[in-house]
Amino acid sequence: MEEVKGFSVVPVELAQSQWNKQARHYMFIKKHQSNAMKEMAERSLFIVNPPFACTLSTIRQFFKSIASNSLVENLFINDEDLDYDINLTRLTSDLYDDDKDGQGSLVRLPNGTAIVVFVDKSACSLAMSKLKKYCKGDELYSWRVCGDETATSIRMAKAYRDRVLSPEETSAEVSLSLQEFEKREAKSIEELGEMKTLVDEDGFTMVVGKNRKTKRGILGKMSGTSKVKEIEDKKLKRKEKADFYRFQIREKKKLEMNELLKKFRDDQERIKELKEKKRFRPY
């Protein structure tokens, strides 16, 4: 398998574990897409499932072995041990929160994802083309968990190797995950059936097309309908001008003249009273 939903499947060879003499790790890589940071996105790759203890140093070594001229500038990664569902059909720019400070910092990536930034667009394109060629080959890159052989790195490497499950344990974990997925799927289908019988505030039952098979699709239709209604209401208000007809214009002018006349007469009465009290001072 070389590609999944637009992601290139990139295997690497890991160090031996207590269960397997040879272990493989699979990364899923594609070109990063972002409307907010287009310049950086054009020279970036988005990675799902980066290897354990993936750092700027190790990722540079990997791409240097794949394409020596593809220089890596930076790496943004989230490798926290959290349970997070990733939708591979969305733009990669939608997978992290917007930066509220406007600094362009990509620190809120979903768990188990990373963004590799290259020095320029050509280096990124070269790396992607070489990756596709690498995926078709038989020789695998040997991924080093840590670059320097220190006591800490050896301990981390051992901890990682111990985390690699045996085939039996892996099978049990996969079965459990599939059972949980089927439960969530059944619950989602039940909620979807309930949403198809929703009655809006006007008393109408929503009609859902056969192509809308998800809650997001139905909710999107509902929000889209409300937005269209708001736009139509605004257009209607703009069209409903108070002085459109001639009789409305005459009526409006008549009211204004009456207001002015009333104000003038009130002022006359006030001046008359001041004169009688000998308080009137026009200058």
C-alpha positions in Angstrom: 0.0 0.0 0.0 1.6 3.3 -1.1 -1.2 5.8 -0.5 -4.2 6.2 1.8 -6.7 9.2 1.4 -4.0 11.3 -0.3 -1.3 10.4 2.3 1.8 8.5 1.2 2.4 5.5 3.4 6.1 5.8 4.5 7.5 2.7 6.3 10.7 2.9 8.4 12.6 0.1 10.2 12.8 0.4 14.0 15.3 -1.1 16.4 14.7 -4.7 17.6 12.2 -5.2 20.5 11.8 -8.0 23.0 9.0 -9.4 20.9 10.2 -8.7 17.3 13.6 -9.0 15.8 12.5 -6.5 13.2 9.7 -3.9 13.6 8.3 -1.4 11.1 6.7 1.9 11.8 4.4 3.6 9.3 4.1 7.3 8.8 1.4 9.0 6.7 2.7 12.1 4.9 1.2 14.6 2.5 1.8 18.2 1.4 0.5 20.6 4.1 -2.5 22.7 3.1 -3.4 26.0 4.7 -5.3 29.1 3.5 -4.1 31.2 6.5 -0.3 30.6 6.1 0.0 29.9 2.4 3.7 30.8 2.1 4.7 28.3 4.8 2.3 25.7 3.7 3.8 25.6 0.2 7.1 24.4 1.8 5.7 22.1 4.5 4.7 18.4 4.8 2.1 17.1 7.2 2.8 13.9 9.1 0.4 11.6 10.8 1.9 9.1 13.3 5.5 10.3 13.5 7.9 7.8 15.2 8.5 7.8 18.9 10.9 10.5 20.1 10.8 12.2 16.7 12.9 15.4 16.9 14.2 18.0 14.5 17.6 16.2 14.5 16.1 12.8 13.7 13.7 14.1 11.0 16.6 16.0 9.4 18.6 12.7 9.3 15.7 10.9 7.7 15.1 13.5 4.9 18.8 13.8 4.3 19.0 10.1 3.6 15.9 10.3 1.3 16.8 13.5 -0.5 20.1 15.1 0.4 19.2 18.5 -1.0 15.9 18.8 0.9 16.9 20.9 3.9 14.6 20.9 6.9 14.1 24.3 8.6 11.8 23.4 11.5 9.6 20.8 13.0 6.3 21.2 14.9 5.0 18.1 16.6 2.5 16.9 19.2 3.5 13.5 20.6 1.5 13.6 23.8 0.0 10.3 24.8 -3.7 11.3 24.3 -6.6 9.7 22.6 -7.5 12.0 19.6 -9.5 11.1 16.5 -8.1 12.6 13.3 -10.2 13.2 10.2 -8.0 12.6 7.2 -10.5 14.1 4.7 -10.1 17.6 6.0 -7.5 20.3 5.2 -4.5 19.9 7.4 -4.9 23.6 8.3 -8.2 22.6 10.0 -6.5 20.1 12.3 -5.0 22.6 14.6 -6.5 25.6 16.4 -6.1 29.1 15.0 -3.3 31.1 16.6 -5.1 33.8 18.6 -1.9 35.8 19.2 -1.2 36.0 15.4 2.3 34.7 15.9 1.9 31.8 13.5 2.9 29.3 16.1 1.8 25.7 15.4 1.8 24.3 18.9 -1.7 22.9 19.0 -1.5 20.1 16.6 -3.7 17.0 17.2 -2.0 14.2 19.0 0.3 12.1 16.9 0.9 14.6 14.1 3.7 16.9 13.0 4.5 19.5 10.4 7.9 19.6 8.7 8.9 23.0 7.3 11.6 23.1 4.6 13.8 26.0 3.6 12.0 26.6 0.4 9.2 25.2 -1.9 11.6 23.4 -4.2 13.2 21.5 -1.2 9.7 20.4 -0.1 8.7 19.3 -3.6 11.9 17.3 -3.9 11.4 15.6 -0.5 7.8 14.6 -1.5 8.9 13.2 -4.9 11.7 11.3 -3.2 9.4 10.0 -0.6 7.1 8.5 -3.2 10.1 6.8 -4.8 11.2 5.5 -1.5 7.8 4.0 -0.8 8.0 2.0 -4.0 11.5 0.6 -3.1 12.4 -2.4 -0.9 15.2 -0.8 1.2 13.9 0.8 4.4 15.5 3.6 6.4 16.7 2.5 9.9 15.1 5.0 12.3 17.3 5.9 15.3 15.2 6.7 18.3 17.9 9.1 19.7 20.8 10.7 17.9 23.3 10.6 20.7 24.1 7.5 22.7 23.7 8.9 26.2 22.4 7.2 29.3 19.1 9.1 28.9 18.8 8.2 25.2 19.5 4.5 25.9 16.9 4.5 28.6 14.3 6.1 26.3 15.2 3.7 23.5 14.7 0.7 25.8 11.4 2.2 27.1 10.2 2.5 23.5 11.2 -1.0 22.6 9.4 -2.3 25.6 6.2 -0.5 24.5 6.1 -2.5 21.2 3.4 -5.1 21.7 3.5 -8.7 20.7 1.3 -10.0 17.8 -1.2 -11.4 20.3 -1.4 -8.2 22.3 -1.7 -6.2 19.1 -4.5 -8.4 17.9 -6.4 -8.0 21.2 -6.0 -4.2 21.1 -7.2 -4.0 17.5 -10.3 -6.2 18.4 -11.1 -3.9 21.3 -10.7 -0.8 19.2 -13.0 -2.2 16.5 -15.7 -3.1 19.1 -15.6 0.4 20.5 -15.8 1.8 16.9 -18.8 -0.3 16.1 -20.5 0.9 19.3 -19.9 4.5 18.4 -21.1 3.8 14.8 -24.3 2.3 16.1 -24.9 5.2 18.4 -24.2 7.6 15.5 -26.7 5.8 13.2 -29.4 6.0 16.0 -28.8 9.7 16.5 -28.9 10.2 12.7 -32.3 8.5 12.5 -33.6 10.8 15.3 -32.3 13.9 13.5 -34.1 12.9 10.3 -37.4 13.4 12.1 -36.6 16.8 13.5 -39.3 19.5 13.4 -38.2 23.1 13.1 -39.7 26.1 14.9 -42.3 26.6 12.1 -43.6 23.1 12.5 -42.1 21.6 9.4 -40.3 18.2 9.3 -36.9 18.4 7.8 -36.4 16.4 4.6 -33.0 14.8 4.4 -31.6 13.7 1.1 -30.2 10.3 0.5 -26.7 11.6 0.1 -26.7 13.2 3.6 -25.8 10.3 5.7 -23.9 12.0 8.5 -24.8 14.3 11.4 -22.4 16.8 10.2 -24.2 16.9 6.8 -27.6 17.4 8.4 -26.3 20.1 10.8 -24.6 21.7 7.9 -27.8 21.8 6.0 -29.6 23.3 9.0 -27.0 26.0 9.5 -27.0 26.7 5.8 -30.8 27.1 5.7 -30.7 29.5 8.7 -27.9 31.6 7.0 -29.9 31.8 3.8 -33.0 32.9 5.8 -30.9 35.7 7.5 -29.6 36.9 4.2 -33.1 36.9 2.7 -34.5 38.8 5.7 -31.8 41.5 5.3 -32.5 41.8 1.6 -36.2 42.2 2.4 -35.6 44.9 4.9 -33.5 46.8 2.4 -36.3 46.6 -0.2 -39.0 47.7 2.3 -38.3 51.5 2.2 -40.5 53.8 4.2 -40.6 56.5 1.4 -41.1 54.3 -1.6 -44.6 55.5 -2.6 -45.6 59.2 -3.3 -48.2 59.2 -0.6 -45.6 58.0 1.9 -43.3 60.9 0.9 -46.1 63.4 1.3 -47.1 62.0 4.6 -43.5 62.1 5.9 -43.1 65.8 4.8 -46.5 66.7 6.4 -45.4 65.2 9.7 -42.1 67.0 9.6 -43.8 70.3 8.9 -46.3 69.8 11.7 -43.4 69.1 14.1 -41.6 72.3 13.0 -44.8 74.3 13.3 -45.4 73.0 16.8 -41.9 73.8 17.9 -42.2 77.4 16.4 -45.5 78.0 18.3 -44.0 76.7 21.5 -41.1 79.1 21.1 -43.5 82.0 20.5 -45.4 81.2 23.7 -42.2 81.0 25.6 -41.0 84.4 24.3 -44.3 85.9 25.1 -44.1 84.7 28.7 -40.6 86.1 29.1 -41.7 89.5 27.8 -44.5 89.7 30.3 -42.0 88.9 33.1 -39.6 91.4 31.6 -36.9 88.7 31.3 -36.7 88.6 27.5 -33.2 89.5 26.3 -32.8 88.7 22.5 -29.1 89.8 22.6 
